[in-house]
Amino acid sequence: MPQKEPLVIIIGGGPVGLTAAHALHHAGIDFILLEQRSTVYNDDGASLVLGPASLRVMHQLGILSTLMDIGAELDQRKSFTMDGFNFSDGSFYYIRRNHGSGPVAFHRAELVQTLYQTLTDKSRNSILYNKKVTEIFSGDEGVRVRCTDDTTYTGTMLLGADGVHSVTRHWMRKLALEFNKDLEWDAEELFESTYRCLWCSFPRPTGPGYSSDTQHRDRSVMYITGRERGWIFLYEKLPQPTKKRAYYTESDILAVADRFADFSIAEGLKVRDVFSRRITSGMANLEEGAAKHWSWGRIVLAGDAVHKYTPNAGFGFQSGIQDVVSLCNHLQSAVSADQKDQMKTQDFAKVFEKYQQERSKGVVAEATASARATRSQAWMTTALFILARYIMPLRITNYILFNWVVAKRAKDMLVLKYVDADEPFTGSVQWRHGLSTVSKGDR
């Protein structure tokens, strides 16, 4: 199926799918994006936080300054317990000193809207709405996608960025097992939930850039303030782990909120005070896990479609950004080296294998850190209670964690190898991948 340029079909118009659209445009690779909703930025979510490593990629995409106009850099962090104990840590100070910026909090809908609006006209016109996928095929000649409205789209490869309940992952598994029923493949119900989370947004009641967690046995709260809104996340351990998808009603949400009503989130501010002013809210189980198989044939997965973390450590979207960067780097290199219409299935398999190998170690580290944060703040075990209550408040613990562990992980984050840009952030820790040299052969 000859193409003037390789046509990538992206499934899913969430943050990861839109980031992929930006990255593919900069790589000179044509795409279409299929989104099952009528818009990509409904106000139905909470917050997203980007660290300086992720913001560097946004700078490469040419949208950092626009994003900073809607975000708030986090500069205060406290932890509370129900018995009145509280402490402040130096995490944001160390991150800013080491990497030139603290994390920046965004309202999810505004961030997604910005990702969409900063696309080129051609890229925006490549997004097709109300396209719910019902069938996917991958063969030696390319990929084919059918939607519920009986439209069919063909391309060279397919990127599934359609979230934790990925249709792409379902069809990839189905095709792999139809090809060889003896393959050892990931289970259909891949991720397991141990906790659920209620989130809501509301008009910001305290200054911007504030973050806190409130700890308790089997429950915890996270509170963040952005430029205009604040957000709370109420975490509660499930009666037992489950792989089943949960659907919660408004009465379920109100019952959970009532159990958290007296939790402090800032000095003189409790959950009840902000929940009563909520603008948006929702509740879902928190799936965790990672697939062993990230691709098959000409199909590849990214973001929550292939690995899912609890949100306490803020790695979800940032991990998806790293997926996009790694995949697009390898894809752009392969396309540059070969005639675009001569890439065979095995050529894509090599690209996808390099991508998974490059990202696997980081995914394991992110999943481990996210799981530990969730379980320690909810005092899942005696050891984790001691860690959260007595060890984490120590200044030396914070110093070691953010200057050795976090700094090392952050400095190694990937950037797009084919986009040259000035460095937006400099700190005491040098980035492994410099921006101003990427187009000059720094690979």
Salt bridges, closest charged atoms under 4 A:
GLU5 OE2 - LYS340 NZ 3.50
ASP30 OD1 - LYS122 NZ 3.07
GLU35 OE2 - ARG37 NE 2.80
ASP43 OD1 - HIS107 NE2 2.78
ASP43 OD2 - ARG229 NH2 2.69
GLU73 OE2 - ARG96 NE 2.78
ASP89 OD2 - ARG77 NH1 2.58
ASP121 OD1 - ARG124 NH2 2.29
GLU135 OE1 - ARG146 NE 3.75
ASP149 OD2 - LYS131 NZ 2.71
GLU178 OE2 - LYS174 NZ 3.22
ASP182 OD1 - LYS181 NZ 3.55
GLU188 OE2 - HIS170 ND1 2.96
GLU188 OE1 - ARG173 NH1 3.53
GLU189 OE2 - LYS244 NZ 3.38
ASP213 OD2 - ARG77 NH2 2.63
GLU236 OE1 - ARG196 NH2 2.96
GLU236 OE2 - ARG259 NE 2.88
GLU250 OE2 - ARG278 NH2 3.43
ASP262 OD1 - ARG272 NH1 2.63
GLU267 OE2 - LYS78 NZ 3.03
GLU287 OE2 - HIS165 NE2 3.50
GLU288 OE2 - ARG375 NH2 2.86
ASP323 OD2 - HIS307 NE2 2.59
ASP323 OD1 - ARG359 NE 2.67
GLU358 OE1 - HIS330 NE2 3.08
GLU366 OE1 - ARG359 NH2 3.54
ASP412 OD2 - LYS408 NZ 3.73
ASP412 OD1 - LYS411 NZ 3.30
GLU423 OE1 - ARG56 NH2 2.73
